[in-house]
Amino acid sequence: MTDLPRHMSVEAFRLAGYATIDWIADYYERIESLPVQPKIEPGEIYSRLPDEPPLEGEAFSAILADLDRVILPGLMHWQSPNFFGYFPANASAPSILGDVVSSGIGVQGMLWQTSPACTELESRVLDWLVEMLNLPGKFKISTGCGGGVIHDTASSATLCALLAARERASGYTAREHGIKNDLVAYCSEEAHSSMEKAMSIAGLGSHKLRKIPTDQKLAMSPSLLTEAIGRDRAVGLKPFFVCGTVGTTSSLAIDPIEEIGQVCGRHKLWLHVDAAMIGTAALCPEFRYVHAGLEFADSYCFNPHKWMLTNFDCDCFYVADREPLNRALSVMPEYLRNEVTEKGTAIDYRDWQIPLGRRFRALKLWFVIRSYGVLGLQAFVRQHVAWAEKFECWINDDPAFELVMPRSLNLLCFRRLGSDDDNRALLQRLNQDGQVFLTHTVIDGRYCLRLCIAQTNTEFRHIERAWQLIQEVADQ
Ligand SMILES: *Cc1c(COP(=O)(O)O)cnc(C)c1O
C-alpha cells in the first residue's frame, strides 16, 4: 500500500505562512542594498539545483532556506527602488496580499456560476476604472453593450481585439469557416511587437501588418495610414484593423488617436488602443490628454501591472461592444451548461478570453484601489512625473549629455555626447555596478539610455543618486 500524501496541517500552514510573509518582508528591508541586476552566467542556477526531485517530502523550512541560497542570487530585483529599466512591474503590499487571498481561496472564475463574486467584483472594479481614468462610458459593463475584463497581459488583449475584429470583418463566419487571406491590419513602426505576434497567431500573417511610418515625435502619421489603406484597397485587399499606441515601448510616443479614429470611422475599421504603460497616467486629470480621441476606439487596454501598483499579471481590456468578442470566443460544451448561462442574465468571462479557466485577479486590484484610494494613486503617478521633470532639467543643464527625445511623462531617453559605443559602454558599466539599472533604446538610429521613473519603492533620493552615478561613471 502506498503512503497517503502528507498535507500540511492548518496549524503548520499558519506558521509556514507567517514565515513566508516574514521572508518577503525581510526581502523588502534589504532590497535596496542588493545589486539590481544579478551577476550570473546562463546555466548557473540550473546547475545549482539537484538533478533529481526529492522522493520524500521535505520540511517547509528547508524549502524557504533555499530561496536565499539558490533563487535570490539569480533574481533581477524589479521591486528595487533603483530599478529604472524597461517598464516597471510594480508590486505593492495590498496587491501581494490580494494575490495571496486569491491563491488561498483557489476559485475558478470561468463562468458566473463557478464563483459569482469572482465575475461581479471584476465587473465592478473595471467599471470603477472607467471613472478613474475618465474613459468613454461605452466601456462600462452597466451600459449593457460594452465592458471590461482582466487579461493576463496586453499581448492577450491585443490578440483578442484582433480576433473580435476578424470575426466582425468576416461577417461572423471566420471562426467556423476560417478566413480568406485578404484582411490587412495597421499599426505604427513603433507599435509593440505583440501586434505582429497577434497577426501570426490569428492566421492572418505578419506580412499583412502594415507598419506605418512615424513623424518626428515617433507617432503614427494619419495621412500615411490613409495612403496605405488606399493602396491595399486598390489591390483588392480588405483593411479591417488599426492598433493605435498611446505610450510606445521605446519612447512613450503617443499616436494621434483622434485623427486615426476618424480614418477608421471613414473606412469602417476596428480601432484598438494599446495604452499598456501610460493608461495609468490618466488617473490624473492633467495627464488625460494621453487618451484624447478614445471615444473612437472599439477596444482599449492598459496594464495596472506596470505603473498602478498591482502585481503581474493584470491587464484591463475594454470593448465598446461585447458581441464581436463573445461571438469570436464563445463555445458551449454540454458540461458547462447551466441555467444562468442559458438565460444570458450574467457575464461568463471565459467568453472574453482565450483560456477557459481564470484566476481571481480582481481581488488584488480591489485591494490596491481601496488601500491607496484614487487620491493616493494620483499622488503616486504625479510624483514620478515631477521627478522625471527634474531629471530632464539635470540632463539639459549638463553639457556632457543630451535628451534624444523630449521627455514623455516619466520616461527619459538621453545620451552622453559621443559615439554609440561610448553610450553602450556607459550603460554596461552602470548596470554592472548594480547600484542602478537602466535599459537602452535606439531613436533615429542613435543608441541612447532609457530611464523610466515608476517603481513602487523609489524615492526622490534614489533619483538624485541615479543621476550622480550616471555622471560619475560617464566621467571615468
Ligand atoms: C508593455 C507593453 C506591451 C506588452 O505588455 P504585456 O502585458 O507584457 O503583453 C504592449 N504594448 C505596450 C505599449 C507596452 O508598453
The ligand as an SDF file (V2000), in Angstrom:
LIG
                    3D

 15 15  0  0  0  0  0  0  0  0999 V2000
    4.4830   46.5560  -22.0910 C   0  0  0  0  0  0  0  0  0  0  0  0
    3.7040   46.8100  -23.3270 C   0  0  0  0  0  0  0  0  0  0  0  0
    3.1080   45.7610  -24.0290 C   0  0  0  0  0  0  0  0  0  0  0  0
    3.2710   44.3180  -23.6450 C   0  0  0  0  0  0  0  0  0  0  0  0
    2.7310   44.1130  -22.4230 O   0  0  0  0  0  0  0  0  0  0  0  0
    2.3850   42.6470  -21.9030 P   0  0  0  0  0  0  0  0  0  0  0  0
    1.3210   42.9530  -20.9030 O   0  0  0  0  0  0  0  0  0  0  0  0
    3.6280   42.1260  -21.2920 O   0  0  0  0  0  0  0  0  0  0  0  0
    1.9220   41.8270  -23.0280 O   0  0  0  0  0  0  0  0  0  0  0  0
    2.3550   46.0630  -25.1400 C   0  0  0  0  0  0  0  0  0  0  0  0
    2.2000   47.3200  -25.5550 N   0  0  0  0  0  0  0  0  0  0  0  0
    2.7760   48.3630  -24.9100 C   0  0  0  0  0  0  0  0  0  0  0  0
    2.5590   49.7370  -25.4360 C   0  0  0  0  0  0  0  0  0  0  0  0
    3.5390   48.1290  -23.7730 C   0  0  0  0  0  0  0  0  0  0  0  0
    4.0790   49.1620  -23.1130 O   0  0  0  0  0  0  0  0  0  0  0  0
  1  2  1  0
  2  3  1  0
  2 14  2  0
  3  4  1  0
  3 10  2  0
  4  5  1  0
  5  6  1  0
  6  7  2  0
  6  8  1  0
  6  9  1  0
 10 11  1  0
 11 12  2  0
 12 13  1  0
 12 14  1  0
 14 15  1  0
M  END
$$$$
